[in-house]
Amino acid sequence: MEGATDPEDEASAPSPFAPPVKRSVTIAGHQTAISLEPIFWEALRAAAARVGLPVNALIARIDVARMAAATPPNLASAIRCWLFRDIMRP
C-alpha cells in the first residue's frame, strides 16, 4: 500500500504526541531544566551529531541566539523553533 509505514518503524519511533520530558542541561556552567517532547529531544540529538557538537553545546548556541532576539522566547520554545528552521533549510 502506498504511503504505508512499517509497524516496526512506528513502534521504535517516539510518539509525536508524547508529553514533555524534563531534562537537566548545563549552559555556560549553570544547570537548567528544559521540558521538551521526546520527538524534539531526538531531533536535538540528531542535529547535535550532524554539526559535531554535544547536545549541551548546541543548546548553548541556541540560547545565545535566542537572547539576541528583540523579544526572547523561553528556551524550550527557542529550541523547537531552531529545530523546525533547521529541517526546513534546503
C-alpha positions as protocol buffer text, in pm:
chain_id: "A"
residue {
  index: 1
  type: MET
  ca { x: 0 y: 0 z: 0 }
}
residue {
  index: 2
  type: GLU
  ca { x: 141 y: 336 z: -100 }
}
residue {
  index: 3
  type: GLY
  ca { x: 224 y: 567 z: 190 }
}
residue {
  index: 4
  type: ALA
  ca { x: 203 y: 286 z: 444 }
}
residue {
  index: 5
  type: THR
  ca { x: 465 y: 267 z: 716 }
}
residue {
  index: 6
  type: ASP
  ca { x: 629 y: -37 z: 865 }
}
residue {
  index: 7
  type: PRO
  ca { x: 472 y: -106 z: 1209 }
}
residue {
  index: 8
  type: GLU
  ca { x: 817 y: -195 z: 1345 }
}
residue {
  index: 9
  type: ASP
  ca { x: 942 y: 152 z: 1250 }
}
residue {
  index: 10
  type: GLU
  ca { x: 645 y: 312 z: 1424 }
}
residue {
  index: 11
  type: ALA
  ca { x: 699 y: 104 z: 1737 }
}
residue {
  index: 12
  type: SER
  ca { x: 1058 y: 224 z: 1775 }
}
residue {
  index: 13
  type: ALA
  ca { x: 987 y: 590 z: 1695 }
}
residue {
  index: 14
  type: PRO
  ca { x: 875 y: 824 z: 1973 }
}
residue {
  index: 15
  type: SER
  ca { x: 511 y: 923 z: 1953 }
}
residue {
  index: 16
  type: PRO
  ca { x: 469 y: 1276 z: 1824 }
}
residue {
  index: 17
  type: PHE
  ca { x: 202 y: 1316 z: 2093 }
}
residue {
  index: 18
  type: ALA
  ca { x: 405 y: 1209 z: 2396 }
}
residue {
  index: 19
  type: PRO
  ca { x: 410 y: 1453 z: 2689 }
}
residue {
  index: 20
  type: PRO
  ca { x: 718 y: 1667 z: 2755 }
}
residue {
  index: 21
  type: VAL
  ca { x: 1016 y: 1517 z: 2934 }
}
residue {
  index: 22
  type: LYS
  ca { x: 1220 y: 1738 z: 3167 }
}
residue {
  index: 23
  type: ARG
  ca { x: 1597 y: 1704 z: 3146 }
}
residue {
  index: 24
  type: SER
  ca { x: 1879 y: 1895 z: 3314 }
}
residue {
  index: 25
  type: VAL
  ca { x: 2138 y: 2056 z: 3091 }
}
residue {
  index: 26
  type: THR
  ca { x: 2441 y: 2269 z: 3164 }
}
residue {
  index: 27
  type: ILE
  ca { x: 2469 y: 2600 z: 2980 }
}
residue {
  index: 28
  type: ALA
  ca { x: 2763 y: 2832 z: 3046 }
}
residue {
  index: 29
  type: GLY
  ca { x: 2840 y: 2644 z: 3367 }
}
residue {
  index: 30
  type: HIS
  ca { x: 2484 y: 2666 z: 3500 }
}
residue {
  index: 31
  type: GLN
  ca { x: 2235 y: 2383 z: 3521 }
}
residue {
  index: 32
  type: THR
  ca { x: 1883 y: 2441 z: 3396 }
}
residue {
  index: 33
  type: ALA
  ca { x: 1589 y: 2214 z: 3329 }
}
residue {
  index: 34
  type: ILE
  ca { x: 1427 y: 2201 z: 2987 }
}
residue {
  index: 35
  type: SER
  ca { x: 1098 y: 2029 z: 2908 }
}
residue {
  index: 36
  type: LEU
  ca { x: 1062 y: 1904 z: 2553 }
}
residue {
  index: 37
  type: GLU
  ca { x: 858 y: 1630 z: 2394 }
}
residue {
  index: 38
  type: PRO
  ca { x: 1062 y: 1314 z: 2320 }
}
residue {
  index: 39
  type: ILE
  ca { x: 1043 y: 1378 z: 1946 }
}
residue {
  index: 40
  type: PHE
  ca { x: 1223 y: 1711 z: 1999 }
}
residue {
  index: 41
  type: TRP
  ca { x: 1489 y: 1553 z: 2224 }
}
residue {
  index: 42
  type: GLU
  ca { x: 1552 y: 1301 z: 1946 }
}
residue {
  index: 43
  type: ALA
  ca { x: 1573 y: 1576 z: 1682 }
}
residue {
  index: 44
  type: LEU
  ca { x: 1806 y: 1777 z: 1906 }
}
residue {
  index: 45
  type: ARG
  ca { x: 2042 y: 1478 z: 1949 }
}
residue {
  index: 46
  type: ALA
  ca { x: 2041 y: 1421 z: 1572 }
}
residue {
  index: 47
  type: ALA
  ca { x: 2110 y: 1789 z: 1499 }
}
residue {
  index: 48
  type: ALA
  ca { x: 2395 y: 1798 z: 1752 }
}
residue {
  index: 49
  type: ALA
  ca { x: 2550 y: 1488 z: 1597 }
}
residue {
  index: 50
  type: ARG
  ca { x: 2515 y: 1637 z: 1248 }
}
residue {
  index: 51
  type: VAL
  ca { x: 2704 y: 1953 z: 1346 }
}
residue {
  index: 52
  type: GLY
  ca { x: 2954 y: 1762 z: 1561 }
}
residue {
  index: 53
  type: LEU
  ca { x: 2862 y: 1914 z: 1897 }
}
residue {
  index: 54
  type: PRO
  ca { x: 2747 y: 1774 z: 2229 }
}
residue {
  index: 55
  type: VAL
  ca { x: 2377 y: 1842 z: 2291 }
}
residue {
  index: 56
  type: ASN
  ca { x: 2461 y: 2089 z: 2572 }
}
residue {
  index: 57
  type: ALA
  ca { x: 2685 y: 2289 z: 2336 }
}
residue {
  index: 58
  type: LEU
  ca { x: 2413 y: 2309 z: 2071 }
}
residue {
  index: 59
  type: ILE
  ca { x: 2161 y: 2419 z: 2332 }
}
residue {
  index: 60
  type: ALA
  ca { x: 2408 y: 2686 z: 2446 }
}
residue {
  index: 61
  type: ARG
  ca { x: 2436 y: 2816 z: 2087 }
}
residue {
  index: 62
  type: ILE
  ca { x: 2058 y: 2826 z: 2056 }
}
residue {
  index: 63
  type: ASP
  ca { x: 2040 y: 3007 z: 2391 }
}
residue {
  index: 64
  type: VAL
  ca { x: 2284 y: 3277 z: 2276 }
}
residue {
  index: 65
  type: ALA
  ca { x: 2086 y: 3327 z: 1954 }
}
residue {
  index: 66
  type: ARG
  ca { x: 1752 y: 3348 z: 2138 }
}
residue {
  index: 67
  type: MET
  ca { x: 1889 y: 3609 z: 2381 }
}
residue {
  index: 68
  type: ALA
  ca { x: 1982 y: 3827 z: 2083 }
}
residue {
  index: 69
  type: ALA
  ca { x: 1618 y: 3838 z: 1971 }
}
residue {
  index: 70
  type: ALA
  ca { x: 1419 y: 4156 z: 2030 }
}
residue {
  index: 71
  type: THR
  ca { x: 1175 y: 3960 z: 2247 }
}
residue {
  index: 72
  type: PRO
  ca { x: 1349 y: 3637 z: 2351 }
}
residue {
  index: 73
  type: PRO
  ca { x: 1121 y: 3334 z: 2382 }
}
residue {
  index: 74
  type: ASN
  ca { x: 1170 y: 3079 z: 2656 }
}
residue {
  index: 75
  type: LEU
  ca { x: 1447 y: 2829 z: 2590 }
}
residue {
  index: 76
  type: ALA
  ca { x: 1222 y: 2531 z: 2512 }
}
residue {
  index: 77
  type: SER
  ca { x: 1033 y: 2737 z: 2251 }
}
residue {
  index: 78
  type: ALA
  ca { x: 1361 y: 2861 z: 2104 }
}
residue {
  index: 79
  type: ILE
  ca { x: 1486 y: 2502 z: 2070 }
}
residue {
  index: 80
  type: ARG
  ca { x: 1166 y: 2391 z: 1896 }
}
residue {
  index: 81
  type: CYS
  ca { x: 1180 y: 2687 z: 1656 }
}
residue {
  index: 82
  type: TRP
  ca { x: 1551 y: 2632 z: 1585 }
}
residue {
  index: 83
  type: LEU
  ca { x: 1487 y: 2263 z: 1510 }
}
residue {
  index: 84
  type: PHE
  ca { x: 1198 y: 2347 z: 1279 }
}
residue {
  index: 85
  type: ARG
  ca { x: 1403 y: 2605 z: 1091 }
}
residue {
  index: 86
  type: ASP
  ca { x: 1691 y: 2356 z: 1071 }
}
residue {
  index: 87
  type: ILE
  ca { x: 1481 y: 2091 z: 900 }
}
residue {
  index: 88
  type: MET
  ca { x: 1319 y: 2344 z: 666 }
}
residue {
  index: 89
  type: ARG
  ca { x: 1652 y: 2462 z: 523 }
}
residue {
  index: 90
  type: PRO
  ca { x: 1712 y: 2344 z: 166 }
}
